[in-house]
Amino acid sequence: MKTRLSDYYEKGIKYLLGLIAGTSILILFLIFFLLFREGIGAFHYVGVLDFIFGTKWLPVSEPPHFGALPMIIGSIIVTLGAGIIAIPAGIGIAVYLAEVAPRSVREIAKAVIELLAGIPSVVYGFLGLTVLAPIIKDLLDLPSALTAFTAALVLAIMALPTVVSISEDALDAVPREYREASLALGATKWETTVKIVLPSARSGLMAASMLGLGRAVGETMAVLMVAGNAMIIPHSIFDPVRTITANIAAEMGETVQGGLHYQALFGLGIILFTITFVINLITDLIFTKTSSVKRGASL
Amino acid sequence: MMSKRLKEKAGFGALAVLTFMAVVPVVSIIGYLIWIGWPALTWEFLTQPPRKFLTEGGIFPAIIGTMALTVGTILVALPLGIGTAIYLVEYSRENFFTKLIRIAIINLAGVPSVVYGLFGMGMFVLTLGLGRSLAAGALTLGILTLPIIISTAEEALLAVPDSYRYASLALGATRWQTVRRVVLPVALPSILTGAILGIGRAAGETAPIMFTAAVVYTPRLPDSVYDQVMALPYHLYAISTEVPNVSQQMAFGAALVLLAIVGAMNLVAVVIRTKMRLKRMR
């Protein structure tokens, strides 16, 4: 007969683990709550629409202006630029690795990609600043290479591992029967890949793209170091830009707790949180449509 | 018209070239970093504090700071992450609570690191009054790492065959005994792999610690969790943008040390993982 003590012990452990598991919910709630508590004052002061669509960000002038539009545009340009480079390249690489490359190449490439994913963003920023920017400056004959273009390129390199590894999982998840049926009908391997495998993996590839974009839009240090940080609405991709993330990182050190500038930066945090929240939601909708790709691979 | 074979050759050939073009420049830039940074790695550089506004001396306090932050991250993230995974896999059925947990984890994974920085500053530095400190930084990095650790640990636990659990339960073991003595030992290598990957990433993060823990310069090593610290990623950012007159070699040296610390952690994890994957295929 079991002692009652050990029953309590088992129960206790179960509740303890449940409590631990609940902390994730608590943390998400706290992030939400804190961003709003600290940032809501800025929205009150300027008004939500003026905060989002205002074109002047002058936090220390008298009176201060808090218009986030240049940064929102900066973030969008840099993110889309990175996506335009990283998504086709990443899917292409994934197709090569999943469909054609020999096993040994594939294993090595996977390991290399994983290592690249682990390189800190500040190192990417440093290399972008000291190595890539001078090369781009000479190649394109620009006055300064610290522009949206360079930032997009660096972000693309950073997003590539995410896009490649999730795309590859998506391609792997396409049942072998599909390929065999197509080949048996006389299609070449290329035709099979383009007309059967890629369409079958479509939602997984879309999810890979969204996660790549999500990674790019939240990236801070690399962008802060290579995007030029000018608070202007850019006219071309060769203008310097400042992103939402870069501005938070750059200005947080100068603020006074509870001050308007401080609140405005938390306001930017709310905008950023909302953008990534929406991207996540879309990705999740895609993921729930396809159960074949595991979400965990994206982390 | 192109023959089918030719089209296939051209298509796959182009993809091979693309892969090559993406990997080679990135790998060679990192090779360049090692090439330039290597001569900077003297004994003095690794064991001395910086001098003369960071333009001379070494990076010892930054190395120690990053290691201290990493240990702190482990202390925060590992118990919470593994505990959550155990609850999700071993103790709960799918219900409203677990659904809520999963939604929270997925969303936490998507929160940008700079937002974690804001949160850490608002929550730990100011609201809890920890100040700019090792503790605030470790807590911030810990919750940033949590989603990775939970989801890799969950996968690791799911990979343990149910027959192990049934066998243990059938012998009269309780659920917790089964988890602790049977499931966890089997899943441990995979759990650790994920944990190392996640913590390696945290060790290289800059944005979350620049408001919560790190300072540009302090010659002191931390005595307590309430001390502020230098940290390698923030140090690299500072000397390559904010601090004037730092020699390129010192900057490359600092970048190389950071890359080596993070890279070593990743390499261990990737080697374990690749080995396990190949073993499973056989």
Interface residues (C-beta under 8 A of the other chain):
Chain A: S6 Y9 E10 I13 K14 L16 L17 G18 I20 A21 G22 T23 S24 I25 I27 L28 L30 I31 L34 L35 R37 E38 A89 G92 I93 V95 Y96 L97 E99 V100 A101 E107 A109 K110 A111 V112 E114 L115 L116 G118 I119 P120 S121 V122 V123 G125 F126 L127 L129 T130 V131 L132 I157 L160 T188 K189 W190 E191 T193 V194 G214 V217 G218 E219 T220 M221 L224 M225 T245 I248 A249 M252 G253 Q257 L265 F266 G269 L272 F273 T276 F277 I279 N280 T283 D284 K294 R295 G296 S298 L299
Chain B: K4 R5 K7 E8 G11 F12 A14 L15 A16 L18 T19 A22 V23 V26 V27 I29 I30 Y32 L33 P79 L80 G83 T84 I86 Y87 L88 Y91 S92 F97 T98 L100 I101 A104 I105 I106 N107 L108 A109 G110 V111 P112 S113 V114 V115 Y116 G117 L118 F119 M121 G122 M123 L126 T127 I143 L146 P147 I148 I150 S151 T152 E154 E155 T174 R175 W176 L197 G200 R201 A203 G204 E205 T206 A207 M210 F211 P233 Y234 L236 Y237 S240 T241 Q248 A251 F252 A255 L258 L259 V262 G263 M265 N266 L267 V270 R273 T274 L278
